[in-house]
Structures are given as structure tokens and as C-alpha cells.
Amino acid sequence: MSYQSRVKDEFTDALFQAILKLETIEDCYRFFEDVCTIKEIQSISQRLEVAKLLKEGGTYSEIEKATGASTATISRVNRCLNYGADGYKLILQRLEEADTDGKENDV
């Protein structure tokens, strides 16, 4: 069964094809700094960290303190983890596998 996105269109397809062409962390910084505002990048990265901490069993209070995310943001990420498109689960699993395979994250 294939995934049916609610945001799928030709422009979004083109954006995601472009993202798949990025090869290094530096490529990502260059592209995203041109495409997004600094605040948008910070918000997205914060949400990913919130998802990671929720998956590890962190409480809202602990996550709020560690990330500065509002409880509304934490709740939204939690809802996506439980009822969303499984995007967070997919990427967190792949990041975990990369860590256990000995691959380093070039951060």
C-alpha cells in the first residue's frame, strides 16, 4: 500500500527531488539557508529533537526544558508520532541505524 500525501503536487515533488540531491551537511546548510528562514530551520530541527526525546520516553517537562519547545509543539509532535504519516518514525529509525552501523553524523 503506497502512501497518499495530502500535500502532494508537482512543486512539492520538485522540492523533495532537490532535497534528495543534497550530499553533505554543508550542502544542506547552503540549500536550507536559501530556501527557509533561520527561524523555520530552527523550528524544524527543534521538532525533530522533540520527536527523538519523546521516542526515548522523555516527559513533556523534560523535553520543554531541554529544547525550549512549547507544550503545544511537544503535543503536536507527539500526535504526529502516534497518528501521523510515520515520517518521524522513519527518519529516527534510519538515524538510529546509521549510528549503530558506525556511520557518523557530520554535524
trRosetta pair geometry for C-beta under 8 A, 3 or more apart (Angstrom, degrees):
i j d omega theta_ij theta_ji phi_ij phi_ji
3 85 6.6 77 -157 -164 129 106
4 8 7.5 -96 -172 3 53 140
5 8 4.0 117 73 -39 110 100
5 12 7.8 -141 117 120 148 149
5 85 7.4 30 -106 -124 75 153
7 12 5.6 141 134 -98 94 165
8 12 6.0 -133 -132 75 33 135
8 13 7.0 50 -159 -54 78 92
9 12 5.2 89 50 14 70 103
9 13 7.0 -126 98 -7 34 92
10 13 5.5 -51 -146 36 33 116
10 14 6.4 35 154 -21 64 104
11 14 5.7 -53 -151 35 32 112
11 15 6.5 35 150 -21 64 103
12 15 5.5 -48 -147 33 36 114
12 16 6.3 30 156 -14 66 105
13 16 6.0 -61 -148 41 28 105
13 17 6.2 31 153 -21 65 107
14 17 5.6 -52 -145 36 31 113
14 18 6.5 35 153 -21 63 103
15 18 5.7 -57 -155 34 31 112
15 19 6.5 30 150 -19 66 104
16 19 5.4 -47 -145 34 38 114
16 20 6.5 42 154 -21 65 102
17 20 5.7 -53 -151 34 32 113
17 21 7.0 36 148 -24 60 103
18 21 5.7 -57 -161 27 36 115
18 22 7.7 50 145 -34 62 89
18 31 7.4 169 146 -154 108 139
19 22 5.8 -34 -166 3 45 115
19 31 7.5 160 -105 130 62 153
22 27 4.3 166 -155 120 83 121
22 28 5.2 85 174 -73 146 70
22 31 5.9 -97 -91 6 124 150
23 27 5.4 90 44 -4 63 157
24 27 4.6 111 53 0 72 99
24 28 7.2 -132 100 -2 46 85
24 106 6.8 -51 -163 87 79 155
25 28 5.5 -53 -155 35 36 115
25 29 6.5 38 150 -20 68 101
25 106 4.4 -145 -15 101 129 105
25 107 6.5 -180 -122 -95 152 38
26 29 5.6 -49 -147 34 35 112
26 30 6.3 35 155 -19 66 105
27 30 5.9 -59 -151 37 28 110
27 31 6.2 20 158 -13 66 111
28 31 6.0 -60 -142 41 27 105
28 32 5.8 11 169 -6 67 116
29 32 6.4 -64 -135 46 21 99
29 33 5.9 20 167 -19 62 115
30 33 6.3 -62 -145 36 19 108
30 34 6.7 11 157 -12 57 110
31 34 6.0 -70 -160 39 29 106
31 35 6.0 6 157 -7 70 117
32 35 5.6 -62 -131 47 35 103
32 36 5.2 -16 -177 25 76 113
32 41 5.4 104 148 -100 122 119
33 36 7.2 -55 -101 58 18 76
33 38 7.5 20 -129 -83 79 72
33 41 7.2 -13 -83 -46 57 153
36 40 4.0 -126 -174 85 110 127
36 41 5.0 133 101 -51 134 84
36 44 7.7 -49 -157 -2 166 134
37 40 4.6 101 52 1 78 101
37 41 7.3 -145 92 -2 44 83
38 41 5.9 -56 -154 37 34 110
38 42 6.3 32 151 -17 67 109
39 42 5.6 -56 -145 40 31 112
39 43 6.2 34 155 -23 66 106
40 43 5.7 -53 -145 35 30 112
40 44 6.4 28 157 -17 64 106
41 44 6.0 -56 -148 37 29 109
41 45 6.2 23 157 -13 65 110
42 45 5.9 -58 -143 42 29 107
42 46 6.1 34 155 -24 64 108
43 46 5.6 -53 -146 34 28 114
43 47 6.5 30 155 -21 63 104
44 47 5.8 -53 -152 32 31 111
44 48 6.7 31 151 -18 63 103
45 48 5.7 -50 -151 33 36 113
45 49 6.6 35 151 -17 65 103
46 49 5.8 -57 -152 38 33 110
46 50 6.3 37 149 -22 67 104
46 67 5.5 122 -157 177 89 115
46 68 7.2 -76 -135 69 130 90
46 69 5.5 154 163 -76 116 104
46 73 7.2 -4 122 158 117 150
47 50 5.4 -50 -147 34 34 115
47 51 6.4 38 152 -22 65 102
47 69 7.5 120 -85 -112 50 138
47 73 6.7 -117 -95 180 83 108
47 76 8.0 -54 -128 93 113 107
47 77 5.4 -180 -158 -89 83 121
48 51 5.6 -50 -151 33 33 114
48 52 6.5 36 150 -20 63 103
48 88 7.4 -176 -123 -127 61 91
48 91 7.4 -63 -135 106 110 137
49 52 5.5 -50 -149 34 35 115
49 53 6.3 31 154 -15 67 106
49 66 7.8 -142 149 121 119 107
49 67 5.3 162 104 -108 123 125
50 53 5.9 -59 -148 41 30 107
50 54 6.2 32 154 -20 66 106
50 63 5.7 78 -134 -178 77 127
50 67 5.7 -111 -72 44 81 175
50 69 5.1 6 -79 -4 129 170
50 73 6.5 -148 -68 131 170 99
50 74 5.5 -143 -160 -109 129 68
50 77 4.6 119 109 44 122 170
51 54 5.7 -53 -145 36 30 111
51 55 6.3 31 155 -20 64 107
51 77 5.2 -127 -70 -179 77 120
51 80 7.5 -56 -100 84 115 114
51 81 6.0 162 -139 -73 90 114
51 88 4.2 -130 -156 -157 149 131
51 92 6.3 -134 128 -60 111 130
52 55 5.8 -57 -151 35 28 112
52 56 6.5 21 152 -13 63 110
52 92 6.0 174 -96 -120 72 115
53 56 5.6 -57 -146 41 34 110
53 58 3.9 -22 165 19 93 148
53 62 7.2 -158 175 109 127 102
53 63 4.7 149 110 -107 141 101
53 66 6.4 158 -103 73 156 145
53 67 7.1 -137 2 -33 150 125
54 57 7.8 74 179 -51 31 12
54 58 6.1 -77 -80 52 33 92
54 63 6.7 15 -61 -84 74 152
54 74 7.3 153 -70 -164 118 86
54 77 6.4 177 -11 116 148 110
54 78 5.5 -163 -139 -94 152 82
54 81 5.9 -153 108 -19 138 165
55 81 6.9 -155 -69 -141 84 141
55 88 7.8 -166 -51 144 123 112
55 89 7.9 147 -100 -106 129 65
55 92 5.7 140 -22 171 169 161
58 62 4.6 -128 -167 88 96 123
58 63 4.7 113 125 -58 129 94
58 66 7.4 -66 -156 18 151 143
59 62 4.6 94 53 8 80 102
59 63 6.8 -153 89 -4 39 89
60 63 5.8 -62 -145 41 28 109
60 64 6.0 32 156 -24 66 108
60 71 5.6 43 -180 -126 127 92
60 74 5.2 130 -133 119 85 154
60 75 7.6 17 -115 -60 126 76
61 64 5.8 -51 -143 33 27 112
61 65 6.5 24 156 -15 61 108
62 65 5.9 -61 -152 39 28 110
62 66 6.1 20 156 -14 66 114
63 66 5.8 -58 -139 42 30 107
63 67 5.8 -11 174 14 68 116
63 69 6.4 -34 141 53 95 117
63 74 5.4 122 100 -117 135 130
64 67 7.0 -75 -130 53 16 84
64 68 7.3 46 -177 -120 52 10
64 69 6.0 -109 -113 70 54 69
64 70 7.2 29 -124 -139 102 16
64 71 6.2 -19 -82 -67 130 72
64 74 6.5 -70 -66 -36 82 144
69 73 4.3 -115 -175 83 103 130
69 74 5.4 123 115 -53 122 85
69 77 7.9 -10 174 -2 157 136
70 73 4.8 101 55 5 78 98
70 74 7.1 -142 97 -2 43 86
71 74 5.4 -51 -144 40 38 114
71 75 6.0 44 154 -23 67 105
72 75 5.7 -54 -147 36 28 113
72 76 6.4 30 153 -21 62 105
73 76 5.6 -53 -148 34 32 112
73 77 6.4 29 155 -15 66 105
74 77 5.9 -55 -149 38 30 109
74 78 6.2 33 152 -21 64 109
75 78 5.5 -54 -146 37 30 114
75 79 6.3 34 153 -22 64 103
76 79 5.7 -51 -150 33 31 113
76 80 6.6 31 151 -17 63 104
77 80 5.6 -54 -151 37 34 112
77 81 6.4 38 150 -23 66 103
77 88 7.1 107 -167 -85 87 158
78 81 5.5 -50 -148 32 33 114
78 82 6.4 16 157 -6 65 110
79 82 6.1 -67 -147 46 28 101
79 83 5.7 -37 177 39 69 108
79 84 6.9 96 121 -46 65 96
80 83 7.1 -80 -115 62 18 65
80 84 3.4 25 -159 -42 63 146
80 85 7.7 -27 -162 23 89 69
80 87 7.4 -42 169 49 117 97
80 88 5.9 100 120 -8 110 129
81 84 6.7 27 -29 19 16 114
81 88 5.4 -64 -92 76 76 142
81 89 6.7 117 -145 -54 70 90
84 87 6.6 -68 129 22 123 89
84 88 6.9 68 69 10 141 104
86 89 4.6 -51 -161 45 75 119
86 90 5.7 84 137 -31 85 97
87 90 5.7 -53 -147 32 30 113
87 91 6.5 15 162 -7 65 107
88 91 6.3 -65 -147 43 28 99
88 92 5.9 23 160 -16 68 114
89 92 6.0 -59 -139 41 25 108
89 93 6.1 27 160 -20 63 110
90 93 6.1 -63 -153 36 23 109
90 94 6.5 16 155 -14 62 110
91 94 5.6 -54 -144 39 35 110
91 95 6.1 37 156 -20 68 105
92 95 5.7 -52 -144 38 31 111
92 96 6.2 35 153 -21 63 107
93 96 5.6 -55 -148 37 30 114
93 97 6.3 30 153 -19 65 106
94 97 5.6 -51 -145 37 33 112
94 98 6.3 37 154 -22 64 104
95 98 5.6 -51 -148 34 32 113
95 99 6.5 33 152 -19 63 104
95 105 7.3 20 -151 -80 95 129
96 99 5.7 -55 -152 34 31 112
96 100 6.4 20 154 -10 66 108
97 100 5.9 -60 -144 43 32 104
97 101 6.0 30 156 -20 67 111
98 101 5.8 -57 -142 39 28 110
98 103 4.4 -68 -173 67 83 122
98 105 7.0 90 117 -66 130 85
99 103 7.2 -80 -73 63 24 74
99 105 7.4 -21 -80 -27 86 104
